[in-house]
Amino acid sequence: MQFKRIKIKEKSIKENRVKMNLTEFIKIIRPIDCIIAALGAFIGYSLSIQSIAFNELILYAMLTVFFVCAGGQTINDFFDYSIDKKTNKNKPLVKGTIKRKDAMIFAFILFGVGIGFGFAVSELAAIVTVFFALILILYSALMKKIKYFGNFVVSFSVAFTILFGAIISMNFFLPLILFVAAFFANTSREIIKDLEDLGSEQGIKITLPQLMPKKAIYVIVLLFYVVSVGTGFYPYFLGLFNSLIYFGLMILAMVFFALSLHSMEKGKFSASQKYSKIGMLAGLIAFLAGVL
């Protein structure tokens, strides 16, 4: 009887370990970020055909983006291990809940799955997927120390998900407008994140806030937000989007970017990033509403 209890207990412990391990592997890919990236591909496709539509190809495109994003997040933590250890970040590799070797293998599996789905979309999509997988690996391995340059690489990769969705129809006019808006908004968020990490990254990475005074950084972020919002409103002034929902959501995005700037000025960088993310999401949904 006692032997059976021990067996049941051991089985329960093993099951809990598997669940914990699975949770840690989910955590390392930052699934919310990857879902938002996949949503970018869907919006890009919808803009390219000026209609809300869902089919097999856009599903493959979204899965491509999701898995490549997941691979990028994982490989980033692999190369950032020593930095994260110094800055005491609560990440699976630092905690030891995932081994570094396992993380690297996991990253390449994710990239492989993403590239596979890319081939299911088209040959061009597959080539683009391989290119971005390599860019994310090179960024994590070589460009992390030159963070001010890396910010633009990350923003370009994030914004390109919109153009990736448009590869299906090969109509890039409206997706390109949103790409520009997303690029400048995300670059602003990356710079604000560097302000937040200024103390912990000193001597480890070279960031824009290390090279320039805070007032200059504030002006750059302000200008980037202005370009982002101005570009976002461009289809409205062209008469392509007349939806009140689109206009209202763009105003909402502008309000959140203003809140982001205000929080940044007050030194509340975490709140500033949060407002920036909400503003970007409002802008993405605005464009989706524009084609309704």
KEDREN-491473 format. One line per 4 residues: for each residue x, y negated, z of N, C-alpha, C. Coordinates in steps of 0.2 Angstrom, whole numbers, plus 2048, in hexadecimal, padded with zeros to 3 digits. Example, Ala and Ser with C-alpha at 12.3 -4.5 7.8 and 13.67 -1.06 7.14 Angstrom:
KEDREN-491473
842,81C,827,83E,816,827,842,810,827 ~ 840,80B,823,844,805,824,840,800,827 .
***
This chain:
KEDREN-491473
804,806,800,800,800,800,804,7FA,800 ~ 80A,7FA,804,80E,7F4,805,812,7F3,7FE ~ 814,7F9,7FB,818,7F9,7F5,814,7F6,7F0 ~ 80D,7F7,7EF,808,7F4,7EB,808,7EC,7EC .
808,7EA,7F2,808,7E3,7F4,80E,7E0,7F1 ~ 814,7E3,7F2,81A,7E0,7F0,81A,7DF,7E8 ~ 818,7E4,7E5,817,7E4,7DE,813,7DF,7DB ~ 80D,7DE,7DE,808,7D8,7DD,80C,7D2,7DE .
80F,7D1,7E3,813,7CB,7E5,818,7C9,7E0 ~ 81C,7CE,7DE,821,7CD,7D9,81E,7CB,7D2 ~ 819,7CE,7D1,815,7CD,7CA,813,7C5,7CA ~ 810,7C3,7D0,80E,7BD,7D1,813,7B7,7D0 .
819,7B9,7D3,81F,7B5,7D3,821,7B4,7CC ~ 822,7B9,7C8,824,7B9,7C1,81F,7B5,7BD ~ 819,7B6,7BE,814,7B2,7BA,814,7AB,7BC ~ 815,7A9,7C2,816,7A2,7C4,81C,79F,7C1 .
822,7A3,7C0,828,7A1,7BD,827,79F,7B6 ~ 823,7A4,7B3,822,7A3,7AB,81E,79D,7AA ~ 819,79C,7AF,815,796,7AE,819,78F,7AF ~ 81D,78F,7B4,821,78A,7B6,826,788,7B0 .
829,78E,7AD,82E,78D,7A7,82A,78A,7A1 ~ 824,78D,7A0,820,78A,79A,81E,783,79B ~ 81D,781,7A1,81B,77A,7A3,821,775,7A2 ~ 827,778,7A4,82D,774,7A3,82F,773,79B .
82E,778,797,82F,778,790,82A,773,78D ~ 824,773,78F,81F,76E,78D,821,767,78F ~ 824,766,795,826,760,797,82B,75D,793 ~ 830,761,791,836,75F,78E,835,75C,787 .
82F,75E,784,82E,75B,77D,829,755,77D ~ 827,753,783,823,74D,784,81D,74D,77F ~ 818,752,780,813,753,77C,80F,74D,77A ~ 80E,749,77E,80A,743,77D,80D,73F,777 .
813,73E,778,817,73A,773,816,73E,76C ~ 817,744,76C,817,748,766,810,748,763 ~ 80B,748,767,804,748,764,802,741,761 ~ 805,73B,764,804,735,762,808,734,75B .
80E,737,75A,812,737,754,80E,73B,74F ~ 80B,741,750,806,744,74C,800,740,74A ~ 7FE,73D,74E,7F8,738,74D,7FA,733,748 ~ 800,731,748,803,72C,743,803,72F,73C .
804,735,73B,804,738,735,7FD,738,732 ~ 7F8,73A,737,7F1,73A,735,7EF,733,732 ~ 7F1,72E,736,7EF,727,734,7F2,725,72E ~ 7F8,727,72D,7FC,725,726,7F8,729,720 .
7F6,72F,721,7F2,732,71C,7EC,72F,71B ~ 7E8,72D,720,7E1,72A,71F,7E2,723,71C ~ 7E7,720,71E,7E8,719,71A,7EA,71A,713 ~ 7EE,71F,711,7F0,720,70B,7EA,722,706 .
7E5,725,709,7DF,727,705,7D9,722,706 ~ 7DA,71E,70B,7D5,719,70D,7CE,71C,70F ~ 7CF,722,713,7CA,726,715,7CC,72A,71B ~ 7C7,72C,720,7C9,731,725,7C8,738,722 .
7CD,73C,722,7CC,742,71F,7D1,747,722 ~ 7CF,74D,723,7D3,752,726,7D3,759,722 ~ 7D9,75B,720,7DA,761,71C,7E0,765,71E ~ 7E1,76A,71B,7E7,76F,71D,7ED,76B,71C .
7EE,767,717,7F5,763,716,7F6,75E,71C ~ 7F1,75B,71E,7F3,756,723,7F4,759,72A ~ 7F1,75F,72B,7F2,763,731,7F9,765,731 ~ 7FC,768,72B,803,76A,72B,807,764,72C .
806,75E,729,80A,758,72A,80A,756,731 ~ 804,756,735,804,755,73C,808,759,740 ~ 807,760,73E,80B,765,742,813,764,741 ~ 815,762,73B,81C,761,739,81E,75B,73D .
81B,756,73E,81D,750,742,81D,752,749 ~ 818,756,74C,818,758,753,81E,75C,755 ~ 820,761,751,825,765,752,82C,762,751 ~ 82D,75E,74C,833,75A,74C,834,755,751 .
82F,752,753,82F,74D,759,831,751,75F ~ 82E,757,760,82F,75B,766,837,75D,766 ~ 839,75F,760,840,761,760,845,75B,761 ~ 843,755,75F,847,74F,760,847,74E,768 .
841,74E,76B,841,74D,772,846,752,776 ~ 845,758,774,849,75E,778,851,75D,777 ~ 853,75C,770,85A,75B,76F,85D,755,772 ~ 858,750,773,85A,749,776,85C,74B,77D .
858,74F,781,859,751,788,860,755,788 ~ 861,759,783,867,75D,783,86D,759,783 ~ 86D,754,77F,873,750,77E,874,74B,784 ~ 86E,749,787,86E,744,78C,86F,747,793 .
870,74D,793,871,751,79A,875,74D,79F ~ 87B,74C,79D,880,749,7A2,87E,742,7A4 ~ 87B,73E,79F,878,737,7A0,872,738,7A5 ~ 86E,73C,7A4,868,73D,7A8,86A,73F,7AF .
86F,743,7AF,872,745,7B6,874,740,7BA ~ 877,73B,7B7,87A,735,7BB,874,730,7BD ~ 86F,730,7B8,86A,72B,7BA,864,72F,7BE ~ 865,735,7C0,860,739,7C4,859,739,7C1 .
859,73A,7BB,852,73B,7B7,84F,742,7B9 ~ 849,742,7BA,845,748,7BC,843,74B,7B5 ~ 848,74E,7B2,847,752,7AC,849,759,7AD ~ 846,75E,7A9,847,765,7AA,84E,767,7AA .
852,764,7A5,859,766,7A5,85D,764,7AB ~ 85B,75E,7AE,85F,75C,7B4,85D,760,7BA ~ 856,761,7BA,854,765,7C0,856,76D,7BF ~ 858,76F,7B9,85A,776,7B9,855,77B,7B7 .
84F,778,7B6,849,77D,7B4,84A,77F,7AD ~ 84E,77C,7A9,84F,77F,7A2,857,77E,7A1 ~ 85A,784,79F,861,784,79E,862,780,797 ~ 868,77C,797,86A,778,791,86A,77C,78B .
86D,782,78B,86D,787,785,866,788,783 ~ 862,78A,787,85B,78B,785,857,785,782 ~ 859,77F,785,856,779,782,858,778,77B ~ 85F,779,77A,862,779,773,85E,77E,76E .
85E,784,770,85A,789,76C,853,787,76B ~ 850,785,770,849,782,76F,848,77D,76A ~ 84D,778,76B,84D,772,766,84D,774,75F ~ 852,779,75D,853,77B,756,84D,77F,754 .
849,783,759,843,787,757,83E,782,755 ~ 83D,77C,759,838,777,758,839,774,751 ~ 840,772,750,842,76F,749,840,774,743 ~ 842,77A,744,840,77F,73F,839,780,73E .
835,780,743,82D,781,742,82B,77A,73E ~ 82E,774,740,82C,76E,73D,82D,76E,736 ~ 833,770,734,836,771,72D,831,776,729 ~ 82F,77B,72C,82B,780,729,824,77D,727 .
821,779,72C,81B,776,72A,81C,770,725 ~ 822,76D,725,824,768,720,823,76B,719 ~ 826,771,718,826,775,712,81F,776,70F ~ 81A,778,714,813,779,713,810,773,710 .
812,76D,712,810,767,70F,812,766,708 ~ 818,765,707,81B,764,700,823,765,701 ~ 826,765,6FB,82E,765,6FB,830,75F,6FE ~ 82D,759,6FB,830,753,6FE,82F,752,705 .
829,754,708,828,754,70F,82D,758,713 ~ 82F,75E,710,834,762,713,83B,75F,713 ~ 83D,75B,70E,843,758,70D,843,752,713 ~ 83E,74E,713,83D,749,718,83E,74C,71F .
83B,752,720,83B,755,727,842,757,729 ~ 845,75A,724,84C,75C,726,851,756,727 ~ 84F,750,723,853,74A,724,852,747,72B ~ 84C,747,72D,84A,744,734,84D,749,73A .
84C,74F,739,84F,754,73E,856,753,73F ~ 85A,752,739,861,750,739,863,749,73D ~ 85E,744,73B,85F,73E,73E,85E,73E,745 ~ 859,742,748,858,742,74F,85E,746,753 .
860,74B,74F,866,74E,752,86C,74A,753 ~ 86E,746,74D,873,742,74D,873,73C,752 ~ 86D,73A,752,86B,734,757,86D,736,75E ~ 86A,73C,760,86B,73F,767,872,740,768 .
876,743,763,87D,745,764,882,73F,764 ~ 881,73A,75F,886,735,75D,884,72E,75F ~ 87D,72C,75E,87B,725,75E,879,723,765 ~ 878,728,76A,875,726,770,879,720,774 .
880,720,773,884,71B,777,883,715,774 ~ 882,714,76D,880,70E,76A,879,70D,76A ~ 876,70C,76F,86F,70C,770,86B,707,76C ~ 86E,701,76B,86B,6FB,768,86A,6FD,760 .
86E,701,75E,86D,704,757,868,70A,757 ~ 869,70E,75C,864,714,75D,85D,711,75D ~ 85C,70C,760,855,709,761,851,709,75A ~ 855,706,755,852,706,74F,851,70C,74B .
856,711,74D,855,718,74A,84F,71B,74D ~ 84E,71B,753,848,71E,756,842,71B,754 ~ 841,714,753,83B,710,751,83A,712,74A ~ 83F,713,746,83E,715,73F,83B,71C,73E .
83E,720,742,83B,727,742,834,727,745 ~ 832,723,74A,82B,723,74D,827,720,747 ~ 828,71B,744,824,717,740,823,71B,739 ~ 829,71F,737,828,723,731,823,729,731 .
821,72B,737,81B,730,737,815,72D,733 ~ 814,727,733,80F,724,72F,810,725,728 ~ 816,724,725,817,725,71E,818,72C,71D ~ 819,730,721,81A,738,720,813,73A,71F .
80E,738,722,807,73A,721,805,738,71A ~ 807,732,717,806,730,710,809,734,70B ~ 80E,738,70D,811,73C,707,80C,740,704 ~ 807,742,707,802,747,704,7FF,744,6FE .
7FD,73D,6FF,7FA,73A,6F9,7FF,736,6F5 ~ 804,734,6F8,80A,730,6F4,807,729,6F3 ~ 802,727,6F7,800,720,6F7,802,71C,6FD ~ 807,718,6FD,80B,715,703,809,70E,704 .
805,70B,701,804,703,702,802,702,709 ~ 7FC,704,70B,7F9,703,712,7FE,706,717 ~ 800,70C,716,804,70F,71C,80B,70C,71D ~ 80D,708,717,813,705,718,812,6FE,71C .
80C,6FB,71C,80B,6F5,720,80B,6F8,727 ~ 808,6FD,729,807,700,730,80E,702,732 ~ 812,705,72E,819,707,72F,81D,701,732 ~ 81D,6FB,72E,820,6F5,730,81E,6F3,737 .
817,6F3,738,814,6F0,73F,817,6F5,744 ~ 816,6FC,743,818,701,748,820,700,74A ~ 824,6FF,745,82B,6FF,745,82D,6F9,74A ~ 82A,6F3,749,82C,6EE,74D,829,6EE,754 .
823,6F1,755,820,6F2,75C,824,6F7,760 ~ 826,6FC,75D,82A,702,760,831,6FF,762 ~ 834,6FB,75E,83B,6F9,75F,83B,6F4,765 ~ 835,6F0,766,834,6EC,76C,834,6F0,772 .
830,6F6,772,82F,6FA,777,836,6FE,779 ~ 83A,6FF,774,841,702,775,845,6FD,779 ~ 845,6F7,777,849,6F2,77A,847,6F1,781 ~ 840,6F1,782,83E,6F0,789,840,6F6,78E .
840,6FC,78B,842,702,78F,84A,701,791 ~ 84E,6FE,78C,855,6FD,78E,856,6F8,793 ~ 851,6F3,794,851,6EE,799,850,6F2,7A0 ~ 84B,6F6,7A0,84A,6FA,7A6,84F,6FE,7A8 .
853,701,7A3,859,706,7A5,85F,702,7A5 ~ 85F,6FB,7A5,866,6F8,7A5,86B,6FA,7AA ~ 868,6FA,7B0,86D,6FC,7B6,870,703,7B5 ~ 86B,708,7B3,86E,70F,7B3,872,711,7AD .
871,70D,7A7,874,70E,7A1,87B,70A,7A0 ~ 87C,706,7A5,882,702,7A5,889,706,7A5 ~ 88D,705,7A0,893,709,79F,892,710,79C ~ 88B,712,79B,88A,718,797,888,717,790 .
883,713,78F,881,711,788,882,709,787 ~ 882,707,781,882,700,77F,87C,6FE,77D ~ 878,6FA,780,871,6F8,77F,871,6F1,77D ~ 86C,6EF,77A,86B,6E7,778,86B,6E3,77F .
867,6E5,784,867,6E1,78A,86E,6E0,78D ~ 873,6E5,78C,87A,6E4,78E,87E,6DF,78A ~ 87C,6DE,784,880,6D9,780,87D,6D2,77F ~ 876,6D2,781,873,6CB,781,86F,6C9,787 .
86F,6C2,788,86B,6C0,78E,863,6C2,78E ~ 860,6C3,793,859,6C5,793,855,6C0,790 ~ 856,6BA,790,852,6B5,78C,852,6B6,784 ~ 858,6B8,782,859,6BA,77B,855,6C0,779 .
855,6C5,77E,852,6CB,77D,84A,6CA,77D ~ 848,6C6,781,841,6C4,781,83E,6C1,77B ~ 843,6BC,778,841,6B9,771,841,6BE,76C ~ 845,6C3,76C,845,6C9,767,83F,6CD,767 .
83D,6CF,76D,837,6D3,76E,831,6CF,76C ~ 831,6C9,76E,82B,6C4,76C,82B,6C4,764 ~ 830,6C3,761,830,6C2,759,82E,6C9,756 ~ 830,6CF,759,82F,6D5,757,827,6D6,757 .
824,6D4,75D,81D,6D5,75E,819,6D1,759 ~ 81C,6CB,758,818,6C6,753,818,6C9,74C ~ 81E,6CC,74A,81E,6CF,744,81A,6D5,743 ~ 81A,6D9,749,815,6DF,749,80E,6DD,748 .
80C,6D8,74C,805,6D6,74C,803,6D3,746 ~ 807,6CF,743,806,6CB,73D,806,6D0,737 ~ 80A,6D5,737,809,6DB,732,803,6DF,733 ~ 801,6E0,739,7FB,6E4,73A,7F5,6E0,738 .
7F5,6DA,738,7EF,6D6,736,7EF,6D5,72E ~ 7F4,6D7,72B,7F5,6D5,724,7F0,6D8,71F ~ 7EE,6DF,721,7E8,6E1,71D,7E1,6DD,71D ~ 7E0,6DA,723,7DA,6D6,724,7DA,6D0,720 .
7E0,6CD,720,7E1,6C7,71C,7E1,6C8,714 ~ 7E3,6CE,712,7E2,6D0,70B,7DB,6D2,709 ~ 7D7,6D3,70E,7D0,6D5,70D,7CF,6DD,70C ~ 7D4,6E0,70E,7D4,6E8,70E,7D0,6EB,713 .
7D1,6E8,719,7CD,6EA,71F,7C9,6E4,722 ~ 7C2,6E6,722,7BD,6E1,724,7BA,6E3,72A ~ 7BC,6E9,72D,7B8,6EB,733,7BA,6E7,739 ~ 7B4,6E6,73D,7B5,6E2,743,7B8,6E6,748 .
7B7,6ED,748,7BB,6F1,74D,7C2,6F1,74C ~ 7C5,6F1,745,7CC,6F0,744,7CE,6E9,747 ~ 7CB,6E4,745,7CD,6DD,747,7CD,6DD,74F ~ 7C8,6E0,752,7C8,6E0,75A,7CD,6E4,75D .
7CF,6EA,75A,7D5,6EE,75C,7DB,6EB,75B ~ 7DC,6E7,756,7E2,6E3,755,7E3,6DE,75A ~ 7DE,6DA,75B,7DE,6D5,761,7E0,6D8,767 ~ 7DD,6DE,769,7DF,6E2,76F,7E6,6E4,76F .
7E9,6E6,769,7F0,6E7,769,7F4,6E1,76A ~ 7F2,6DC,768,7F5,6D5,769,7F5,6D3,770 ~ 7EF,6D5,774,7EF,6D3,77B,7F4,6D7,77F ~ 7F4,6DE,77D,7F8,6E2,781,800,6E1,780 .
801,6DE,779,808,6DC,778,80A,6D6,77C ~ 805,6D2,77D,806,6CC,781,807,6CD,788 ~ 803,6D2,78B,804,6D5,792,80B,6D8,793 ~ 80D,6DC,78D,814,6DF,78D,819,6D9,78E .
818,6D4,78A,81D,6CE,78B,81D,6CB,792 ~ 817,6CA,794,816,6C7,79B,81A,6CB,7A0 ~ 818,6D2,7A0,81B,6D7,7A5,823,6D7,7A4 ~ 825,6D6,79E,82C,6D6,79D,830,6D0,7A0 .
82C,6CB,79F,82F,6C4,7A2,82F,6C5,7A9 ~ 82B,6C8,7AC,82A,6C9,7B4,82F,6CE,7B6 ~ 832,6D2,7B2,837,6D7,7B4,833,6DE,7B5 ~ 82D,6DE,7B3,829,6E4,7B4,82A,6E9,7AE .
82F,6EC,7AD,831,6EF,7A6,82D,6F5,7A5 ~ 82B,6F9,7AA,827,6FF,7A9,820,6FD,7A7 ~ 81D,6F8,7AA,817,6F6,7A8,817,6F3,7A1 ~ 81C,6EF,7A0,81D,6ED,799,81D,6F2,793 .
821,6F7,795,821,6FD,790,81A,700,78F ~ 816,701,795,810,704,795,80B,700,791 ~ 80B,6F9,792,807,6F4,78E,809,6F5,786 ~ 80F,6F5,785,812,6F6,77E,80F,6FC,77B .
80F,702,77E,80C,708,77B,805,708,77A ~ 801,705,77F,7FA,704,77E,7F8,6FF,778 ~ 7FC,6FA,777,7FC,6F5,771,7FD,6F9,76B ~ 802,6FD,76A,804,701,764,7FE,706,763 .
7FB,709,768,7F6,70E,767,7F0,70A,764 ~ 7EE,704,767,7E9,700,764,7EA,6FF,75D ~ 7F0,6FD,75B,7F1,6FB,754,7F0,701,750 ~ 7F3,707,752,7F2,70D,74E,7EA,70E,74D .
7E7,70E,752,7DF,710,751,7DC,70A,74D ~ 7DE,704,74E,7DB,6FF,74A,7DC,700,742 ~ 7E2,703,740,7E2,704,739,7DE,70A,737 ~ 7DD,70F,73C,7D9,714,73A,7D2,712,739 .
7D0,70D,73E,7C9,70A,73D,7C8,706,737 ~ 7CD,704,735,7CD,700,72E,7CB,703,728 ~ 7CC,70A,728,7CA,70E,722,7C4,711,723 ~ 7C0,710,729,7BA,713,72A,7B4,710,725 .
***
